[in-house]
C-alpha cells in the first residue's frame, strides 16, 4: 500500500535550480512513485493535483511545497528525510561565511567574502534584476539562469556590463561552460579548441554533444540568452563574449549559435567579428541556413578535424503513412531547427514559437495541421521545472497525440547532462511503447548527450530504441527522417 505526504512551508524559499535537483534526486529511488518539491505557485499546485495530491489549503507562491508518494511508510520517511537534508545542507568550512559561520544573505556580502568572479543568479524572474545588478556593482560577471525577466531590465543590465567591461550571460541562460566547469544544464565534455557563443541553451548543448562525438571539445561555451540577438537587446552580450574568446589563447575558432536573429543585429555582429583575430563561424538556425549538424561539420573541417558518422539507433521498422507530424520539444532551438526542416519538406508548421506569426498556436491547444510545441518556452515554465527535468506536460501530450488517428509521426528531443532528468527514458520509453502498441504512428527521437553524461547515453538510447523509437544523435537527421515517414 502506498504512502504519501504533502505540506506547504510558509515563507520557506529555495532557488529553482536547487528545487529541481532535489526533486530529481528524490525520484531516483525505486520506492518513490512521485515527488514534487517547488514553490507553491498556481501551476505547481495544479501539477500536484494532477499527480493525485490534495494541495494544502491556503498555500501560496511564497510557500515551499513538498509532495511525495512512496511505496510504504518507511520509504516515505526516508524520502522526507532526504528532502530535509538537501534543503538544510550547508557548505563545509568557513569559506564564504561570516564570522559566526553564517552564510551571506545578499549577493554583495557574498562577493565581499569571496572576491569578484562569476555570479550565478537563479531566483524567480521578478527578483533577478536586483541580484544581477548587485553582482555587477561588486565587479562580477553574471550568469542569469532565471527566465521571465523583462526585456527592459535585460537591456539595462547589459548596458551597465558593457560600460564596466563585464559579461552578462542571460537572462534565461540555461547552459555555459567556463573554466572547464559546466553551469546550468551542461553536458560532460572535454576541453578543446572551439569556443561557443550561444543565444540558445539547447543549441549550445547540441553542438557540444556533436563535438564530443567527433572526439574534440570546447575552450568555453558562453551563453548570452535567447533574446540577445533581438532588435531590442542588439547583441550586447554576444559582442562581449566574442571579445573574451578572441583574447583566449586556447580558442582557435569561435562558433556563434542562435535561433533566427534580427537581421540588422546579425549583420552588425558579422561586421564586429570580422575585426577579431580569431576566425568566427555563424550558425544561425533559420530558413536557408545550414542546420546545427552541418554547422558543426563545417567547424570541424575548418580545424582539419575528422567528421564522424553521427550515431543512429534504429527501433522497430517504421513505415510511411498519411497523416500529421507532431513535434514535442524541450529545447526551443531544436524545435526551431526541426520546424525549418519540416517546413521545407511538408509545408507550414503551427507552433507556440512559430516561424511566422500567422502560424502561432496556443501552447496546449490541439493543432489542425502539422505542429510542434516548445515546452521550454517561458509561458510554460512559470512556477514549474523545465521540461528537461519535469516531463509531465509532454507525457500528457504524447499520450493524447498517440491516441489521435490523424497523427502519423511523433518527433521528440531528449536532452541529457547535469541538471537534466536523471533517467528520462525511464518515463518516456513506457509511454512510447504504449503509443506503439495502441497502433499509433512512428516515434522519432533526437537524443543529445555524451558518453560521460550521468544518465548514460548508450543506456538511454537502447531503452528508447527497445520501446520502438528511431533514435538519432543529430536533431536535423531526426527531423528529416520523421518528415520522410509522412506519405
Rosetta blueprint (number, residue, H / E / L):
1 X L
2 X L
3 X E
4 X E
5 X E
6 X E
7 X E
8 X E
9 X E
10 X E
11 X L
12 X L
13 X L
14 X L
15 X L
16 X H
17 X H
18 X H
19 X H
20 X H
21 X H
22 X H
23 X H
24 X H
25 X H
26 X H
27 X H
28 X L
29 X L
30 X L
31 X L
32 X E
33 X E
34 X E
35 X E
36 X E
37 X E
38 X E
39 X E
40 X L
41 X L
42 X H
43 X H
44 X H
45 X H
46 X H
47 X H
48 X H
49 X H
50 X H
51 X L
52 X L
53 X L
54 X L
55 X L
56 X L
57 X L
58 X L
59 X L
60 X L
61 X L
62 X L
63 X E
64 X E
65 X E
66 X E
67 X E
68 X E
69 X E
70 X E
71 X L
72 X L
73 X H
74 X H
75 X H
76 X H
77 X H
78 X H
79 X H
80 X H
81 X H
82 X H
83 X H
84 X H
85 X H
86 X H
87 X H
88 X H
89 X L
90 X L
91 X L
92 X L
93 X L
94 X L
95 X L
96 X L
97 X E
98 X L
99 X L
100 X L
101 X L
102 X L
103 X E
104 X L
105 X L
106 X L
107 X H
108 X H
109 X H
110 X H
111 X H
112 X H
113 X H
114 X H
115 X L
116 X L
117 X L
118 X E
119 X E
120 X E
121 X E
122 X L
123 X L
124 X L
125 X H
126 X H
127 X H
128 X H
129 X H
130 X H
131 X H
132 X H
133 X H
134 X H
135 X H
136 X H
137 X H
138 X L
139 X L
140 X L
141 X E
142 X E
143 X E
144 X E
145 X L
146 X L
147 X L
148 X L
149 X L
150 X L
151 X H
152 X H
153 X H
154 X H
155 X H
156 X H
157 X H
158 X H
159 X H
160 X H
161 X H
162 X H
163 X H
164 X H
165 X L
166 X L
167 X L
168 X E
169 X E
170 X L
171 X L
172 X L
173 X L
174 X L
175 X E
176 X E
177 X E
178 X E
179 X L
180 X L
181 X E
182 X E
183 X E
184 X E
185 X L
186 X E
187 X L
188 X L
189 X L
190 X L
191 X E
192 X E
193 X E
194 X E
195 X E
196 X E
197 X E
198 X E
199 X E
200 X L
201 X H
202 X H
203 X H
204 X H
205 X H
206 X H
207 X H
208 X H
209 X H
210 X H
211 X H
212 X H
213 X H
214 X L
215 X L
216 X L
217 X L
218 X E
219 X E
220 X E
221 X E
222 X E
223 X E
224 X L
225 X L
226 X L
227 X L
228 X L
229 X L
230 X L
231 X L
232 X L
233 X L
234 X L
235 X L
236 X H
237 X H
238 X H
239 X H
240 X H
241 X H
242 X H
243 X H
244 X H
245 X H
246 X H
247 X L
248 X L
249 X L
250 X L
251 X L
252 X L
253 X E
254 X E
255 X E
256 X E
257 X E
258 X E
259 X L
260 X L
261 X L
262 X L
263 X H
264 X H
265 X H
266 X H
267 X H
268 X H
269 X H
270 X H
271 X H
272 X H
273 X H
274 X H
275 X L
276 X L
277 X L
278 X L
279 X E
280 X E
281 X E
282 X E
283 X E
284 X E
285 X L
286 X L
287 X L
288 X L
289 X L
290 X L
291 X L
292 X H
293 X H
294 X H
295 X H
296 X H
297 X H
298 X H
299 X H
300 X H
301 X H
302 X H
303 X L
304 X L
305 X L
306 X L
307 X L
308 X L
309 X L
310 X L
311 X L
312 X E
313 X E
314 X L
315 X L
316 X L
317 X L
318 X L
319 X L
320 X L
321 X E
322 X L
323 X L
324 X E
325 X E
326 X E
327 X E
328 X E
329 X E
330 X L
331 X L
332 X H
333 X H
334 X H
335 X H
336 X H
337 X H
338 X H
339 X H
340 X H
341 X H
342 X H
343 X H
344 X H
345 X H
346 X H
347 X L
348 X L
349 X L
350 X E
351 X E
352 X L
353 X L
354 X L
355 X L
356 X L
357 X H
358 X H
359 X H
360 X E
361 X L
362 X L
363 X L
364 X L
365 X L
366 X L
367 X L
368 X L
369 X L
370 X L
371 X E
372 X E
373 X E
374 X E
375 X L
376 X L
377 X L
378 X H
379 X H
380 X H
381 X L
382 X L
383 X L
384 X L
385 X L
386 X L
387 X L
388 X L
389 X L
390 X L
391 X L
392 X H
393 X H
394 X H
395 X H
396 X H
397 X H
398 X H
399 X H
400 X H
401 X H
402 X H
403 X L
404 X L
405 X L
406 X L
407 X E
408 X E
409 X E
410 X E
411 X E
412 X E
413 X E
414 X E
415 X E
416 X L
417 X L
418 X E
419 X L
420 X L
421 X L
422 X L
423 X L
424 X H
425 X H
426 X H
427 X H
428 X H
429 X H
430 X H
431 X H
432 X H
433 X H
434 X H
435 X H
436 X H
437 X H
438 X L
439 X L
440 X L
441 X L
442 X E
443 X E
444 X E
445 X E
446 X E
447 X E
448 X E
449 X L
450 X L
451 X L
452 X L
453 X L
454 X L
455 X L
456 X L
457 X H
458 X H
459 X H
460 X H
461 X H
462 X H
463 X H
464 X H
465 X H
466 X H
467 X L
468 X L
469 X L
470 X E
471 X E
472 X E
473 X L
474 X L
475 X H
476 X H
477 X H
478 X H
479 X H
480 X H
481 X H
482 X H
483 X H
484 X H
485 X L
486 X E
487 X L
